[in-house]
Amino acid sequence: MGTEDRKIKLYDLLPIMDKEKATKFLIYGLLVAIMFGTILMISKSIADNAYTWFLIESQQNEMNYMQGLYGYNDYIVKIERANLLYYWMEFQVVIVGNIARIGVNIGLFFIVVAFFSFALNDQFDEKSRRIYLILAGAILFVIMVTTFFSQIAVQVS
C-alpha cells in the first residue's frame, strides 16, 4: 500500500458551480456593488456640497445675529458649530469612502467568481466560455487597479 504522488492542477482547485448558483453569485455581487457604490456617491455628494452648506449656514447665522435674535456669544458658538460640521462633512468621505470601496470590491469578487464558474461550466459553448473568462479577467483587473490606486476617477463633462 504505497502512496501515490498526485499532481494537483490549478484547474482542479478552481470553484466549479452549477449555473444556478453562479447566477446567484452574479446577482448578489451586482447588488452589493451597486449598494456600496450608491453609498460612496452619496458620501462624495455630501463632501462636495459641504462648503455650500457652510456658506448658507454662516449667512443665516449672521442675519439672525444682525436682527438681534441672539447675542454675540451665541453667534460665536454657532459659527464654531458650523465650522465643526463643515469639517466633518468634508472628512466623512474618507471613512465612508474606504468602507464603500471595500464593499464594492467584495461585490466585484462575487461577480468574478460567478464568471469564472460560467467559464468552467461545460454546458456553455466555447465562445461563451471565452467571453466569460475575459469578463472575469477584466473585472479582476479593475479590482487590482482600484485597490492599488485610490484616486482614479472618470469624469464626463
C-alpha positions in Angstrom: 0.0 0.0 0.0 2.2 2.8 -1.2 1.3 6.4 -1.6 0.9 7.9 -5.0 2.3 11.3 -5.9 -0.6 13.1 -7.5 -0.1 16.3 -9.4 -2.7 18.8 -8.4 -3.5 21.1 -11.3 -4.7 24.7 -10.9 -7.8 23.8 -12.9 -8.9 21.3 -10.2 -8.7 23.9 -7.5 -11.0 26.4 -9.2 -14.5 26.6 -7.9 -16.9 24.7 -10.1 -20.5 25.7 -9.5 -23.7 24.9 -11.4 -25.3 27.6 -13.5 -28.0 28.5 -10.9 -25.5 29.0 -8.0 -23.2 31.0 -10.3 -26.1 33.2 -11.3 -27.0 33.8 -7.7 -23.4 34.8 -7.1 -23.6 37.2 -10.0 -26.8 38.8 -8.8 -25.6 39.1 -5.2 -22.3 40.6 -6.4 -24.2 43.1 -8.5 -26.5 44.1 -5.6 -23.6 44.5 -3.2 -21.5 46.5 -5.7 -24.5 48.8 -6.6 -25.4 49.3 -2.9 -21.9 50.3 -1.8 -21.4 52.3 -4.9 -24.5 54.3 -4.2 -23.3 54.9 -0.6 -20.0 56.1 -2.0 -21.7 58.5 -4.4 -23.9 59.9 -1.6 -20.9 60.4 0.6 -19.0 62.2 -2.1 -22.0 64.4 -2.8 -22.2 65.4 0.9 -18.5 66.3 0.9 -18.8 68.2 -2.4 -21.7 70.3 -1.1 -20.3 70.9 2.4 -18.9 74.3 1.6 -22.2 75.5 0.1 -24.0 74.3 3.2 -21.4 76.2 5.3 -21.9 79.4 3.4 -25.7 79.2 3.8 -25.4 78.4 7.5 -22.9 81.3 8.0 -25.2 83.7 6.2 -28.3 82.6 8.2 -26.3 82.9 11.4 -25.1 86.4 10.6 -28.6 87.5 9.6 -30.1 86.2 12.8 -27.3 88.0 14.8 -27.9 91.3 12.9 -31.6 91.1 13.6 -30.9 90.7 17.3 -32.4 87.2 17.7 -29.4 86.2 19.8 -26.3 87.7 21.3 -22.6 87.7 20.3 -21.7 84.7 22.4 -24.4 82.6 20.7 -23.3 83.9 17.4 -19.7 82.7 18.0 -20.9 79.3 19.3 -23.0 78.9 16.1 -20.0 79.8 13.9 -17.9 77.2 15.7 -20.6 74.5 15.4 -20.9 75.3 11.7 -17.2 75.0 11.2 -17.1 71.7 13.0 -20.0 70.3 10.9 -18.3 71.6 7.8 -15.1 69.8 8.6 -17.0 66.6 9.5 -18.9 66.8 6.2 -15.6 67.2 4.3 -13.9 64.3 6.2 -16.6 61.7 6.3 -15.9 60.8 2.7 -12.6 59.4 3.8 -14.1 57.0 6.2 -17.3 56.1 4.4 -15.5 56.1 1.0 -12.9 53.5 2.2 -15.6 51.2 3.6 -17.7 51.6 0.5 -14.7 50.8 -1.7 -14.1 47.6 0.2 -17.8 46.7 -0.2 -17.7 47.3 -3.9 -14.6 45.1 -4.2 -16.3 42.3 -2.3 -19.3 42.6 -4.7 -16.9 42.6 -7.7 -15.2 39.5 -6.3 -18.5 37.6 -6.2 -19.0 38.6 -9.8 -15.6 37.3 -10.8 -16.3 34.0 -9.1 -19.6 33.8 -11.0 -17.9 34.5 -14.3 -15.1 32.0 -13.6 -17.8 29.4 -12.8 -19.6 30.2 -16.1 -16.2 29.9 -17.9 -15.5 26.5 -16.3 -19.1 25.2 -17.0 -19.2 22.6 -19.8 -22.9 23.5 -20.5 -21.9 26.6 -22.4 -20.3 26.7 -25.8 -16.6 27.6 -26.3 -17.2 31.1 -27.5 -19.4 32.0 -24.4 -16.9 30.4 -22.1 -14.1 32.6 -23.5 -16.3 35.7 -23.1 -17.0 34.8 -19.5 -13.3 34.3 -18.9 -12.4 37.7 -20.5 -15.1 39.4 -18.4 -13.7 37.8 -15.2 -10.2 38.9 -16.1 -11.3 42.4 -16.8 -13.2 42.7 -13.5 -10.2 41.3 -11.7 -8.0 43.9 -13.4 -10.4 46.6 -12.2 -10.3 45.3 -8.7 -6.5 45.3 -8.7 -6.2 48.8 -10.2 -8.8 50.3 -7.8 -7.2 48.6 -4.8 -3.7 49.9 -5.5 -4.6 53.4 -6.9 -7.2 55.2 -4.9 -7.6 58.5 -6.8 -8.9 57.1 -10.1 -11.9 58.9 -11.4 -13.8 59.1 -14.7 -15.4 62.5 -15.3 -17.9 63.2 -18.1 -18.4 66.8 -18.9 
